[in-house]
Amino acid sequence: MVDYPTPANFMMNLPAYPVKEMCKIIDSFPAGADVVEKAFAAASLYYNYTGDQKCFQVEGGDDHHGLSGWGWQACTEMVMPMTVSNESMFPPSGFSYELDHY
């Protein structure tokens, strides 16, 4: 959504090609490094690009990360069936057109 060839700041301050930058962060870890640490470091590019936050919360009442529109978009513009298998690090979850809504 924000992977532009120039720096952008309409949601959060981001460098040019932030996805490539996230990959560089992940690739900079030594072999055998913890996957969650890699994911956290990569996500910090978006959530803490300036590096001035020691801790940040991605859920809650305020939306200073600019993510509140995602629920509205997913609900009104497109069907996005998402599931998680038993082989994931996340709790398993299924999808039902009748039950899933925002």
N, CA, C and O atoms as a GROMACS GRO file, in nm:
protein
  408
    1MET      N    1   0.081  -0.118   0.000
    1MET     CA    2   0.000   0.000   0.000
    1MET      C    3   0.086   0.126   0.000
    1MET      O    4   0.043   0.228  -0.054
    2VAL      N    5   0.203   0.123   0.057
    2VAL     CA    6   0.287   0.243   0.062
    2VAL      C    7   0.428   0.216   0.010
    2VAL      O    8   0.523   0.282   0.053
    3ASP      N    9   0.443   0.121  -0.080
    3ASP     CA   10   0.575   0.084  -0.132
    3ASP      C   11   0.607   0.170  -0.254
    3ASP      O   12   0.601   0.123  -0.368
    4TYR      N   13   0.642   0.295  -0.229
    4TYR     CA   14   0.668   0.391  -0.337
    4TYR      C   15   0.818   0.409  -0.360
    4TYR      O   16   0.898   0.381  -0.271
    5PRO      N   17   0.856   0.455  -0.481
    5PRO     CA   18   0.998   0.474  -0.511
    5PRO      C   19   1.058   0.600  -0.448
    5PRO      O   20   1.178   0.626  -0.462
    6THR      N   21   0.976   0.678  -0.381
    6THR     CA   22   1.024   0.798  -0.312
    6THR      C   23   0.979   0.792  -0.167
    6THR      O   24   0.882   0.722  -0.136
    7PRO      N   25   1.045   0.862  -0.079
    7PRO     CA   26   0.998   0.865   0.060
    7PRO      C   27   0.854   0.915   0.066
    7PRO      O   28   0.813   0.999  -0.014
    8ALA      N   29   0.778   0.862   0.160
    8ALA     CA   30   0.638   0.901   0.176
    8ALA      C   31   0.611   0.928   0.323
    8ALA      O   32   0.678   0.875   0.411
    9ASN      N   33   0.510   1.012   0.348
    9ASN     CA   34   0.475   1.041   0.487
    9ASN      C   35   0.325   1.059   0.507
    9ASN      O   36   0.284   1.118   0.607
   10PHE      N   37   0.242   1.010   0.415
   10PHE     CA   38   0.099   1.033   0.431
   10PHE      C   39   0.036   0.940   0.534
   10PHE      O   40  -0.070   0.973   0.587
   11MET      N   41   0.097   0.826   0.565
   11MET     CA   42   0.049   0.742   0.675
   11MET      C   43   0.150   0.750   0.790
   11MET      O   44   0.116   0.788   0.903
   12MET      N   45   0.272   0.713   0.760
   12MET     CA   46   0.384   0.724   0.853
   12MET      C   47   0.505   0.766   0.770
   12MET      O   48   0.504   0.751   0.648
   13ASN      N   49   0.607   0.817   0.834
   13ASN     CA   50   0.730   0.849   0.761
   13ASN      C   51   0.795   0.719   0.716
   13ASN      O   52   0.822   0.632   0.798
   14LEU      N   53   0.819   0.707   0.586
   14LEU     CA   54   0.879   0.586   0.531
   14LEU      C   55   0.984   0.622   0.428
   14LEU      O   56   0.972   0.724   0.360
   15PRO      N   57   1.087   0.539   0.416
   15PRO     CA   58   1.186   0.562   0.312
   15PRO      C   59   1.132   0.518   0.176
   15PRO      O   60   1.026   0.458   0.168
   16ALA      N   61   1.205   0.548   0.071
   16ALA     CA   62   1.171   0.495  -0.061
   16ALA      C   63   1.180   0.344  -0.057
   16ALA      O   64   1.267   0.288   0.010
   17TYR      N   65   1.090   0.277  -0.128
   17TYR     CA   66   1.086   0.130  -0.134
   17TYR      C   67   1.097   0.066   0.005
   17TYR      O   68   1.191  -0.009   0.031
   18PRO      N   69   1.003   0.093   0.093
   18PRO     CA   70   1.011   0.039   0.229
   18PRO      C   71   1.010  -0.114   0.234
   18PRO      O   72   1.067  -0.172   0.327
   19VAL      N   73   0.947  -0.180   0.139
   19VAL     CA   74   0.947  -0.327   0.141
   19VAL      C   75   1.089  -0.379   0.121
   19VAL      O   76   1.131  -0.472   0.189
   20LYS      N   77   1.163  -0.318   0.029
   20LYS     CA   78   1.304  -0.357   0.010
   20LYS      C   79   1.384  -0.330   0.137
   20LYS      O   80   1.471  -0.409   0.175
   21GLU      N   81   1.354  -0.218   0.202
   21GLU     CA   82   1.425  -0.184   0.325
   21GLU      C   83   1.394  -0.286   0.435
   21GLU      O   84   1.482  -0.323   0.513
   22MET      N   85   1.269  -0.331   0.441
   22MET     CA   86   1.234  -0.433   0.540
   22MET      C   87   1.309  -0.563   0.511
   22MET      O   88   1.356  -0.630   0.604
   23CYS      N   89   1.319  -0.598   0.384
   23CYS     CA   90   1.394  -0.719   0.347
   23CYS      C   91   1.541  -0.707   0.388
   23CYS      O   92   1.601  -0.803   0.434
   24LYS      N   93   1.598  -0.587   0.371
   24LYS     CA   94   1.737  -0.565   0.411
   24LYS      C   95   1.753  -0.585   0.562
   24LYS      O   96   1.850  -0.644   0.608
   25ILE      N   97   1.654  -0.536   0.638
   25ILE     CA   98   1.658  -0.553   0.783
   25ILE      C   99   1.656  -0.701   0.818
   25ILE      O  100   1.737  -0.747   0.899
   26ILE      N  101   1.565  -0.775   0.758
   26ILE     CA  102   1.554  -0.919   0.786
   26ILE      C  103   1.682  -0.990   0.745
   26ILE      O  104   1.731  -1.075   0.820
   27ASP      N  105   1.735  -0.957   0.629
   27ASP     CA  106   1.856  -1.024   0.579
   27ASP      C  107   1.980  -0.990   0.660
   27ASP      O  108   2.080  -1.062   0.654
   28SER      N  109   1.977  -0.880   0.736
   28SER     CA  110   2.094  -0.841   0.814
   28SER      C  111   2.112  -0.925   0.940
   28SER      O  112   2.218  -0.920   1.003
   29PHE      N  113   2.011  -1.001   0.978
   29PHE     CA  114   2.021  -1.086   1.096
   29PHE      C  115   2.112  -1.205   1.066
   29PHE      O  116   2.117  -1.253   0.953
   30PRO      N  117   2.184  -1.254   1.166
   30PRO     CA  118   2.268  -1.372   1.144
   30PRO      C  119   2.182  -1.497   1.123
   30PRO      O  120   2.066  -1.501   1.163
   31ALA      N  121   2.240  -1.597   1.060
   31ALA     CA  122   2.171  -1.724   1.038
   31ALA      C  123   2.125  -1.780   1.173
   31ALA      O  124   2.198  -1.775   1.272
   32GLY      N  125   2.005  -1.831   1.176
   32GLY     CA  126   1.950  -1.890   1.298
   32GLY      C  127   1.886  -1.789   1.392
   32GLY      O  128   1.839  -1.827   1.499
   33ALA      N  129   1.882  -1.663   1.354
   33ALA     CA  130   1.818  -1.562   1.440
   33ALA      C  131   1.669  -1.590   1.453
   33ALA      O  132   1.609  -1.652   1.365
   34ASP      N  133   1.612  -1.546   1.562
   34ASP     CA  134   1.471  -1.568   1.592
   34ASP      C  135   1.381  -1.501   1.488
   34ASP      O  136   1.399  -1.383   1.457
   35VAL      N  137   1.285  -1.575   1.435
   35VAL     CA  138   1.195  -1.524   1.331
   35VAL      C  139   1.112  -1.408   1.383
   35VAL      O  140   1.088  -1.311   1.311
   36VAL      N  141   1.067  -1.415   1.507
   36VAL     CA  142   0.985  -1.307   1.564
   36VAL      C  143   1.068  -1.180   1.578
   36VAL      O  144   1.017  -1.070   1.553
   37GLU      N  145   1.194  -1.193   1.617
   37GLU     CA  146   1.280  -1.074   1.624
   37GLU      C  147   1.298  -1.011   1.488
   37GLU      O  148   1.297  -0.889   1.476
   38LYS      N  149   1.314  -1.093   1.385
   38LYS     CA  150   1.326  -1.042   1.248
   38LYS      C  151   1.199  -0.968   1.208
   38LYS      O  152   1.206  -0.858   1.153
   39ALA      N  153   1.084  -1.029   1.234
   39ALA     CA  154   0.956  -0.967   1.198
   39ALA      C  155   0.936  -0.836   1.273
   39ALA      O  156   0.890  -0.738   1.215
   40PHE      N  157   0.970  -0.835   1.401
   40PHE     CA  158   0.957  -0.713   1.482
   40PHE      C  159   1.046  -0.602   1.426
   40PHE      O  160   1.004  -0.488   1.414
   41ALA      N  161   1.169  -0.637   1.394
   41ALA     CA  162   1.263  -0.536   1.342
   41ALA      C  163   1.212  -0.481   1.209
   41ALA      O  164   1.221  -0.360   1.184
   42ALA      N  165   1.160  -0.567   1.123
   42ALA     CA  166   1.109  -0.521   0.994
   42ALA      C  167   0.985  -0.434   1.014
   42ALA      O  168   0.972  -0.330   0.949
   43ALA      N  169   0.894  -0.475   1.102
   43ALA     CA  170   0.773  -0.396   1.128
   43ALA      C  171   0.806  -0.261   1.189
   43ALA      O  172   0.732  -0.164   1.172
   44SER      N  173   0.917  -0.254   1.262
   44SER     CA  174   0.957  -0.128   1.323
   44SER      C  175   0.989  -0.021   1.220
   44SER      O  176   0.984   0.098   1.250
   45LEU      N  177   1.022  -0.063   1.098
   45LEU     CA  178   1.045   0.036   0.993
   45LEU      C  179   0.919   0.120   0.973
   45LEU      O  180   0.928   0.242   0.954
   46TYR      N  181   0.803   0.057   0.977
   46TYR     CA  182   0.678   0.131   0.963
   46TYR      C  183   0.636   0.196   1.095
   46TYR      O  184   0.606   0.315   1.099
   47TYR      N  185   0.635   0.119   1.201
   47TYR     CA  186   0.581   0.169   1.327
   47TYR      C  187   0.675   0.260   1.404
   47TYR      O  188   0.631   0.336   1.490
   48ASN      N  189   0.805   0.254   1.374
   48ASN     CA  190   0.901   0.334   1.449
   48ASN      C  191   1.018   0.374   1.360
   48ASN      O  192   1.134   0.357   1.398
   49TYR      N  193   0.989   0.426   1.242
   49TYR     CA  194   1.093   0.461   1.145
   49TYR      C  195   1.193   0.561   1.201
   49TYR      O  196   1.312   0.551   1.173
   50THR      N  197   1.146   0.656   1.280
   50THR     CA  198   1.236   0.756   1.336
   50THR      C  199   1.324   0.700   1.448
   50THR      O  200   1.426   0.758   1.482
   51GLY      N  201   1.283   0.584   1.504
   51GLY     CA  202   1.361   0.522   1.610
   51GLY      C  203   1.347   0.588   1.745
   51GLY      O  204   1.422   0.555   1.837
   52ASP      N  205   1.252   0.680   1.759
   52ASP     CA  206   1.239   0.752   1.885
   52ASP      C  207   1.144   0.686   1.984
   52ASP      O  208   1.130   0.734   2.097
   53GLN      N  209   1.080   0.576   1.945
   53GLN     CA  210   0.988   0.506   2.036
   53GLN      C  211   1.056   0.383   2.095
   53GLN      O  212   1.112   0.301   2.022
   54LYS      N  213   1.052   0.369   2.228
   54LYS     CA  214   1.106   0.250   2.290
   54LYS      C  215   1.004   0.138   2.289
   54LYS      O  216   1.040   0.020   2.291
   55CYS      N  217   0.878   0.175   2.287
   55CYS     CA  218   0.769   0.078   2.286
   55CYS      C  219   0.656   0.140   2.205
   55CYS      O  220   0.635   0.261   2.210
   56PHE      N  221   0.584   0.060   2.131
   56PHE     CA  222   0.471   0.114   2.057
   56PHE      C  223   0.356   0.014   2.056
   56PHE      O  224   0.376  -0.107   2.059
   57GLN      N  225   0.238   0.068   2.051
   57GLN     CA  226   0.117  -0.013   2.053
   57GLN      C  227   0.048   0.001   1.918
   57GLN      O  228   0.027   0.112   1.869
   58VAL      N  229   0.014  -0.114   1.856
   58VAL     CA  230  -0.048  -0.109   1.725
   58VAL      C  231  -0.199  -0.128   1.732
   58VAL      O  232  -0.267  -0.125   1.629
   59GLU      N  233  -0.252  -0.147   1.852
   59GLU     CA  234  -0.396  -0.160   1.869
   59GLU      C  235  -0.442  -0.058   1.971
   59GLU      O  236  -0.362  -0.009   2.051
   60GLY      N  237  -0.568  -0.026   1.969
   60GLY     CA  238  -0.621   0.065   2.068
   60GLY      C  239  -0.714   0.167   2.007
   60GLY      O  240  -0.745   0.161   1.888
   61GLY      N  241  -0.757   0.261   2.088
   61GLY     CA  242  -0.855   0.360   2.045
   61GLY      C  243  -0.803   0.459   1.943
   61GLY      O  244  -0.873   0.490   1.846
   62ASP      N  245  -0.683   0.511   1.963
   62ASP     CA  246  -0.632   0.607   1.864
   62ASP      C  247  -0.560   0.531   1.753
   62ASP      O  248  -0.516   0.418   1.771
   63ASP      N  249  -0.549   0.595   1.639
   63ASP     CA  250  -0.492   0.528   1.522
   63ASP      C  251  -0.383   0.614   1.461
   63ASP      O  252  -0.393   0.657   1.346
   64HIS      N  253  -0.279   0.640   1.538
   64HIS     CA  254  -0.172   0.725   1.488
   64HIS      C  255  -0.085   0.654   1.384
   64HIS      O  256   0.006   0.716   1.328
   65HIS      N  257  -0.112   0.525   1.358
   65HIS     CA  258  -0.041   0.453   1.252
   65HIS      C  259  -0.116   0.456   1.119
   65HIS      O  260  -0.064   0.410   1.018
   66GLY      N  261  -0.237   0.509   1.118
   66GLY     CA  262  -0.312   0.522   0.995
   66GLY      C  263  -0.372   0.392   0.943
   66GLY      O  264  -0.390   0.377   0.822
   67LEU      N  265  -0.404   0.298   1.031
   67LEU     CA  266  -0.453   0.168   0.986
   67LEU      C  267  -0.604   0.150   0.996
   67LEU      O  268  -0.654   0.046   0.954
   68SER      N  269  -0.677   0.246   1.048
   68SER     CA  270  -0.820   0.227   1.070
   68SER      C  271  -0.897   0.208   0.940
   68SER      O  272  -1.002   0.143   0.940
   69GLY      N  273  -0.850   0.262   0.832
   69GLY     CA  274  -0.920   0.248   0.706
   69GLY      C  275  -0.919   0.106   0.651
   69GLY      O  276  -1.001   0.072   0.566
   70TRP      N  277  -0.828   0.022   0.698
   70TRP     CA  278  -0.818  -0.114   0.645
   70TRP      C  279  -0.945  -0.193   0.675
   70TRP      O  280  -0.995  -0.262   0.586
   71GLY      N  281  -0.997  -0.186   0.794
   71GLY     CA  282  -1.120  -0.258   0.827
   71GLY      C  283  -1.235  -0.214   0.739
   71GLY      O  284  -1.312  -0.296   0.690
   72TRP      N  285  -1.248  -0.084   0.719
   72TRP     CA  286  -1.354  -0.032   0.634
   72TRP      C  287  -1.335  -0.080   0.491
   72TRP      O  288  -1.431  -0.125   0.427
   73GLN      N  289  -1.214  -0.072   0.439
   73GLN     CA  290  -1.188  -0.114   0.302
   73GLN      C  291  -1.214  -0.263   0.285
   73GLN      O  292  -1.278  -0.304   0.188
   74ALA      N  293  -1.166  -0.343   0.378
   74ALA     CA  294  -1.184  -0.488   0.368
   74ALA      C  295  -1.332  -0.524   0.376
   74ALA      O  296  -1.375  -0.623   0.315
   75CYS      N  297  -1.409  -0.447   0.449
   75CYS     CA  298  -1.551  -0.477   0.465
   75CYS      C  299  -1.634  -0.427   0.347
   75CYS      O  300  -1.734  -0.491   0.312
   76THR      N  301  -1.597  -0.316   0.286
   76THR     CA  302  -1.682  -0.256   0.185
   76THR      C  303  -1.636  -0.276   0.041
   76THR      O  304  -1.718  -0.265  -0.050
   77GLU      N  305  -1.511  -0.305   0.018
   77GLU     CA  306  -1.460  -0.310  -0.119
   77GLU      C  307  -1.427  -0.448  -0.171
   77GLU      O  308  -1.435  -0.471  -0.291
   78MET      N  309  -1.389  -0.539  -0.085
   78MET     CA  310  -1.342  -0.667  -0.135
   78MET      C  311  -1.365  -0.778  -0.034
   78MET      O  312  -1.369  -0.754   0.087
   79VAL      N  313  -1.381  -0.896  -0.083
   79VAL     CA  314  -1.388  -1.013   0.005
   79VAL      C  315  -1.247  -1.066   0.018
   79VAL      O  316  -1.181  -1.094  -0.082
   80MET      N  317  -1.201  -1.081   0.140
   80MET     CA  318  -1.066  -1.127   0.165
   80MET      C  319  -1.067  -1.244   0.262
   80MET      O  320  -1.039  -1.226   0.380
   81PRO      N  321  -1.099  -1.362   0.214
   81PRO     CA  322  -1.098  -1.476   0.306
   81PRO      C  323  -0.957  -1.503   0.357
   81PRO      O  324  -0.865  -1.528   0.279
   82MET      N  325  -0.940  -1.497   0.485
   82MET     CA  326  -0.809  -1.521   0.546
   82MET      C  327  -0.822  -1.635   0.646
   82MET      O  328  -0.913  -1.637   0.728
   83THR      N  329  -0.730  -1.727   0.638
   83THR     CA  330  -0.729  -1.840   0.730
   83THR      C  331  -0.588  -1.858   0.784
   83THR      O  332  -0.491  -1.807   0.728
   84VAL      N  333  -0.579  -1.931   0.894
   84VAL     CA  334  -0.450  -1.966   0.952
   84VAL      C  335  -0.453  -2.116   0.978
   84VAL      O  336  -0.545  -2.166   1.043
   85SER      N  337  -0.354  -2.186   0.928
   85SER     CA  338  -0.350  -2.332   0.944
   85SER      C  339  -0.296  -2.371   1.081
   85SER      O  340  -0.249  -2.285   1.156
   86ASN      N  341  -0.302  -2.498   1.112
   86ASN     CA  342  -0.246  -2.550   1.237
   86ASN      C  343  -0.094  -2.548   1.237
   86ASN      O  344  -0.032  -2.568   1.341
   87GLU      N  345  -0.033  -2.524   1.121
   87GLU     CA  346   0.112  -2.526   1.110
   87GLU      C  347   0.174  -2.387   1.121
   87GLU      O  348   0.293  -2.370   1.094
   88SER      N  349   0.095  -2.289   1.160
   88SER     CA  350   0.142  -2.152   1.172
   88SER      C  351   0.181  -2.121   1.315
   88SER      O  352   0.143  -2.194   1.408
   89MET      N  353   0.257  -2.013   1.333
   89MET     CA  354   0.288  -1.967   1.469
   89MET      C  355   0.168  -1.895   1.531
   89MET      O  356   0.168  -1.867   1.651
   90PHE      N  357   0.066  -1.865   1.449
   90PHE     CA  358  -0.053  -1.797   1.497
   90PHE      C  359  -0.162  -1.898   1.530
   90PHE      O  360  -0.160  -2.009   1.477
   91PRO      N  361  -0.256  -1.862   1.616
   91PRO     CA  362  -0.365  -1.955   1.647
   91PRO      C  363  -0.445  -1.986   1.520
   91PRO      O  364  -0.470  -1.896   1.440
   92PRO      N  365  -0.484  -2.110   1.501
   92PRO     CA  366  -0.561  -2.146   1.381
   92PRO      C  367  -0.694  -2.070   1.376
   92PRO      O  368  -0.758  -2.048   1.478
   93SER      N  369  -0.732  -2.033   1.256
   93SER     CA  370  -0.863  -1.971   1.238
   93SER      C  371  -0.911  -2.000   1.096
   93SER      O  372  -0.831  -2.009   1.003
   94GLY      N  373  -1.040  -2.014   1.082
   94GLY     CA  374  -1.100  -2.042   0.953
   94GLY      C  375  -1.175  -1.921   0.901
   94GLY      O  376  -1.171  -1.814   0.961
   95PHE      N  377  -1.243  -1.938   0.790
   95PHE     CA  378  -1.319  -1.830   0.730
   95PHE      C  379  -1.457  -1.879   0.693
   95PHE      O  380  -1.473  -1.990   0.642
   96SER      N  381  -1.556  -1.797   0.718
   96SER     CA  382  -1.694  -1.828   0.680
   96SER      C  383  -1.757  -1.700   0.627
   96SER      O  384  -1.755  -1.597   0.695
   97TYR      N  385  -1.814  -1.705   0.508
   97TYR     CA  386  -1.881  -1.588   0.452
   97TYR      C  387  -1.997  -1.543   0.542
   97TYR      O  388  -2.027  -1.424   0.549
   98GLU      N  389  -2.060  -1.635   0.609
   98GLU     CA  390  -2.175  -1.602   0.694
   98GLU      C  391  -2.133  -1.538   0.826
   98GLU      O  392  -2.205  -1.454   0.879
   99LEU      N  393  -2.017  -1.577   0.880
   99LEU     CA  394  -1.980  -1.532   1.014
   99LEU      C  395  -1.881  -1.416   1.016
   99LEU      O  396  -1.882  -1.338   1.111
  100ASP      N  397  -1.795  -1.403   0.915
  100ASP     CA  398  -1.690  -1.304   0.919
  100ASP      C  399  -1.739  -1.167   0.873
  100ASP      O  400  -1.795  -1.154   0.764
  101HIS      N  401  -1.717  -1.068   0.956
  101HIS     CA  402  -1.750  -0.930   0.923
  101HIS      C  403  -1.675  -0.838   1.020
  101HIS      O  404  -1.630  -0.882   1.126
  102TYR      N  405  -1.664  -0.712   0.984
  102TYR     CA  406  -1.598  -0.614   1.070
  102TYR      C  407  -1.699  -0.534   1.144
  102TYR      O  408  -1.663  -0.446   1.222
   0.00000   0.00000   0.00000
